[in-house]
Amino acid sequence: MKKIGLLLCFQLFLSAGNLSELVDLALGNKLIESSKYTLEAAKDKSSAITTSYMPSLSIGANASFNQEETMTSPDKSTTSYARLSFTLYDGGKRGALMEQQEALVKNASFTLQSVQNDVVLKVVYYYYSYLSALSSKESIEQKLGQLNAERYRLEKFLLVGSATGDEIQKIISSIEQAKIQLLQTEVLINNIFNTLEYLTNQSVSIQSGSTLTLKESSEATRYDILALEAMTHTAKAQATIAKAPSLPTIALEDTYSRFDNDYKQLNDSGFDRQNTLMLTAQWKIFDFGSTSSSYESAHKEYLSKTSQLAYEKSKAKASLKSAQNSYDIALRKIEASKERVKAADMTYDLVQKKFQNGIVNNVAYLDALSDKYNAKSELETSINDVEYQKAVVLYEMGKEIKGSIQ
């Protein structure tokens, strides 16, 4: 009773575990939190780049003390100023930087969505893997119960000479093999719980009954492909940035200054303020090919990203076809498994009666018994595999898996 009480208390600390609740927990893990921070950082940097090209206002002051006073150098002087600056043209660097950062924001956004969908797909996989493992465990336990019942029956027959010791030994051997299978299945279940624990950041319990809905709809682009597209735009903008130093830079600057000069030997000119409007242009016409090399490097990086994007798009199409084929095969497996269960049940009932009447040996009986419970476990696994394959198809179609969970 104490053990039962402790078990019940332990269950209270476990989070609820239907598939939808497990997914909600997993979407709050640290990996997704990291991606969210990356997106926020990209947005903040984008804002910083945009505002950095707005007109800037700066103020300053200085004081000087000269050892020898001259007409142009007072004994002491102070200067204060306010300067308004604005870059009119910088060779296209401004527009390219903004375009690049906008692409980086898109990349971070699509990466976040991709990470979320990846995590959901993993949770779906382990959820249905657990249900399949649990079904396998129940089948093995039922098989063990049947084997122990037959062992008990044969041991009674052995006492009256109606059974032999080797028949019992074969039953015992099958019992031990089933115990090993049961232990392996329990290890698998434990590993699944451990994986879900790090995906959700807490211990969970798993409840059956969740399904996924796969509706016919137009295909979209996977989030990771969209993220790669954004990185390709980033590389293109980087090439423009690398080329910018070869073009002129034009800036406008307006400076208002106040002077306070202290002449001991000479008369003060009375000049104490000035406003200077300055238009500057700069054009680097030779740099030993540095700018050209930087541009070629950035352009080739863009071409590399373009090729990688084309490859990944082609690969994604193939992956979608494979996922759809796997889903179709999984559906067929269900029908085949149902037929196998019917056949295995009929065979087992027939062989069991013949075995108990001494018409067939226990080898045939054990084969029929194993086939019966293996068929039942295979059917449950096939049903669970169909649900997981739905998630894979949704993933490859670029759809959000979470919204299809029921």
N, C-alpha and C positions, 0 to 999 in steps of 0.2 A: 504493500500500500504506500509506503514511503517513496519507493521508486516511481510509482504512478503519479504521486503528488508532485515530485520533483519534475517529472516530465511535463505535466500540465503547466507548472509554473514557467518552465523553460519555453513552452509554446507561446505563452503570453508575451514574451519579449521578442518573438519573431514577427517580422513584418508580414502582412498579408501577401499572398503569392499567386493570384491569378495573373495571366500574362500581361494584361494592361497595367496592373499595379507594379509588377516587376519592371516593366519598361519605364514607368514614371520615376521609379527609384533610380534606375540606371542612368536616366537622362540628367541626374543631378550629380554624377560622379566628377572626380577631379580632372579627368581628361577633357570632358566637355567644358568644365569651368575654365580650363586653360585656353581652350579655343575661343571662348567668349571674351576673355581678357585680350587675346590677340586681335579680335575684331574691334574691341573698344579702342585699343592702342592705334590701330590703323585709322579709325575714324578721327581720333584726336590729332594724329599726324597730318591727315588730310586737311583738317581745319587750320592747323598751324601753317601749312604751306600756302593755303589760300590767303590767309591774313598777312603772311610775310611779304607778299607782293602789293599790299595796299600802301598808300603813302605813309611814310614814317616821320615822326616828329621827335627830335632829340634836343636836349639842352646841355650846356656845358659852361665851364668857367675856368679861368687860369689867372695866376698872379706871377709877375716877374720882377726881379730886382737886379739892376745893372750896376756894375762897379764904377763904370765911367759913363756919365751922362752925355748924350749927343742930341742933335736936333731930331733924329729919328728914333733915339733910344732914351726914354725918360728914366729918371732915377728909379721910380716905381710905377708899375701899371697893373691894372686888372681888366680883364675882358670877360664878358658873359655873352652867350649867344643862344639863339633858338634856330634850329635848322629843319626844314621840311624837304624830304627827298622822295623821289618817285622814279622808278625805272620804266621808261617808255617802251623800250624794246631790248631784248637780250638774246636775239638769235633764235627765238622759239623755245627757249629753255623753260620759261614760265608755263606755257600751255602744256608742254610735254610733262613737266613735273606734276601738274594737276591731273593730267590724264593718267599718268603712272600711278599716282596715289589713289585715284578713283578705282583703278583696276585692282590695286592691292586691297582696297576695302571689299570689293566684290570677291576677290580670292579668299579673304578671311571669312566672309559671310558664307560662301559656298563650301569652304572647308569645314566650318562649323556644322552646316547641314549634313555634309558627308560623314563627319565623325558621329553625329547623332544617329544617322541611318545605319552606320556600321555597328554601333553599339546595340541598336534595336535588333538588328539581324542576329547578332551574337546571342542576345537574350532569348530570341525566338528559337534559335538552334538548341540552346541548353535547356530551355523549357520543354521542348518536345523530345529531346534526348532523355530527359529525366522521366517523362511519361512512358517512353519506350522501355527504359531500364526498369522502371517500376513494374510494368506489365511482364517483363521477362522474369523479374524476381517472383512475382505472384505465380507465374506458370511453374517455375522451378519448385516453389514451396508446395504447390498442388501435386506436382510430380513426386516430390519427396513423401508427401502424405500417402499417395497411392503405393509407392514402393514400400514404405514401412508397413502398410496394411498387408501387402502381399508377403512380405517377409514374415510377419506374425502368422499369416495363414499357413505358409510353408513350414514354419517351425512346428506348428501343431501337427501337420501331416508327417513331419520327420519323426515325431515321437511314436507314431503308429506304423512307421515304415512305408508310408505312401509317397514320400519325397526323399530325394538324395541330398547329401551335403553340398555337392557342387552347384546344385540349383540355388540353394540358399546363398552360397558364396557369390554367385553372379549377381544376385539381388543386392547383396551387401556392397559389392564393388560399384554397382550403379548408384547406390545411395551415397557413397563417398564421392563419386564423380559429381553428383548433383550438388553436394555440399560445397565442393570447390567452385562450381559454377555460381552458386549462390553467394559465396564470399567475393568472387570477382565482380559480380553485379553490384554488391554493396559497396565495394571500393569505387566502382564507376559512379554510383550515386553520390558518394561522399565527395568525389572530385568535382562533380557538377555543382554541388552546393558550395564548394570552395571557390569555384570560378564565379558563380553568381554573387558570392559575398564580396569579391573585389570589384565586380562590375557595379554593384549597388551600394557599396560602402557599408553594408550591414548584413547580419544574418537574416535569412528569409525562410519562409515555408512556401511550398508550391502546391497550388490547387489546380486540379484539372478542369476542363470545360471550356477553355478559351479556343476560339477559332479565328481564321482570317478570311476576309472577303476579297476575292480576285475578280474585279469587274473588267470587262472589255473597254479599253479606252485608248486614246492616241498615245504614242510613245513620247516620252520627254527625254531630256539629256540628263545623264547621271550627274549628281552633284560634284563628284571628283573630277569629271570631265569639264564641267563649267568652271571649276577652280583652276584647272590647267589652261583653259581658254583665257581666263583673266591674267594668268601669269604670262601668257604669250603676248597679250596687249602691254603688259608691263615691260617686257623685253623690247618691244617695238618702240615704246616711249623712251626707254633708256638709250636707244640708238640715236634718237632725235636730240636727247640731252647731250650725248657725247659729241654731236656735230655742232652744237650751238657755239662753242668758242671760236669757230672759224668765221662766224658772222659778226657784224658790228653790234656793239652795245650802246644804247643811247639812254641818258639819264637827265632828269631835271632836278635842280636843287636851288632852294631859296633860303638864304641865311640872313638873319637879322642879328646885328652885334651891337653891344654897348661897351664903350671904352671909358676908362678913368685913368688918365696919365698924370703923374706928379713930377713936374720939372722943378729942380731946385735952382739951377743956373740960368735956364732959358724960360722964355714966356710960353705959356700953354697956348696951343693953336686954337683951342676951343672945340676941336673936332671930337665928338664923344659918341657918335652912333653911325651905323652904316647898314644898308640893306643890299645884298648881292644876289642877283638872279643869274644862275649859271646853267647852261646847256652843254653837256659833255658827250662826246662820242669817242668810242675806242674800238679799234679793229686790229686784231692780231693777224698779221699777214704771213708770218713765218715762225714755226716752232720746231723745225727739224722733223716734221711728220708726226709729232706726238698726237695732235688732235685727230688726224687721219687714221692713225693706228687704233686709237681709242674707239673711233666710230666703226671701223672694220670689225673690231672685236665684239662690240655690242651688236652689230648687225648680224654677225655669224651666230651669236647667242640667240638672237631672235629667230633665225632660220632653224637652229637646233630645236627651239621650243615648238616651232611650227611643225616640224617633222615628227616630234614626239606626240604632239596633239593629234596629228593625222593617224599615227600608229595606234594611239589609245582609243580613238573613235572607232577604228576598224576592229580593234580587239573587243571593245564594248558591244559592238553589233554581234560578233561571234559568241560572246558570253551570253547575250540575251537569247540567241537561238538555242544554245546549249541548255539554258535554264528552262526554256519552254519545252524542249524535248524531254528533259528530266521530269518536269511536271506531268507531261503526258504519260510517260512510262510509270510514274508513281501512281497515277490514276488506274492504269491497267493492272498494276501489282495488287491493288485492293481487290479487284474482281478475281484475280488468280488466287489470292490468299484465301478469299471466302470459299472458293471451290476446294482448295486444299484442306481447309478446316472440315468441310463436310465429309470429304473422302477420308481424312485421318480419323475422324470420330467414328465413321462406319467401320473402318478397318479395325480400329482398336476394340470396339464392342464385339466384333466377330472373333478376333484373335483372343481377347480376354476369356470369352466363353470356352473356346477350344483349349486354351491353356489350362483353365481350371478343371476341364474334363480330361486333361492329359493327352489331347490330340496333337498339340504343337508344343515345342520346347520353350524354355524361358527366353531364349535368344530372340525368337520371333516376337514374343510378348514385349520384351524390353524395347525392341525397335519400334513396335507399334505405339507403345506408351510415349517414347521420346518424340516420335513424329506427331502425335496428337498435341502435346504441349508446345512443341516447337512451332507447329502450324498456328496455334492460337496466338503465341507471342509475335510471330511474323505478321499476322493480320493487324495487330495493334500498332506494330512498328510501321507498317505500310500506311495506315491511317495518319499517324503522326508525321510521317515523311511527306505526305501530300500537303499538310499544313505548312511545313517548313519550306517546301518547294514553292508554295504560293509567295512566301516572303522573299525568296530569292528572285522570282520573276518580277515582283514589285520593285525590288532593289535595282535589278538590271534595266527596268523600264524607266528608272529615274523618278519613281513615285515614293512618297513618304509612307513607310511601312506602318507607323504607329496609328495612322488614321484608319487602317483596314482591320485593326484588331477588334474582335467582338467578345 
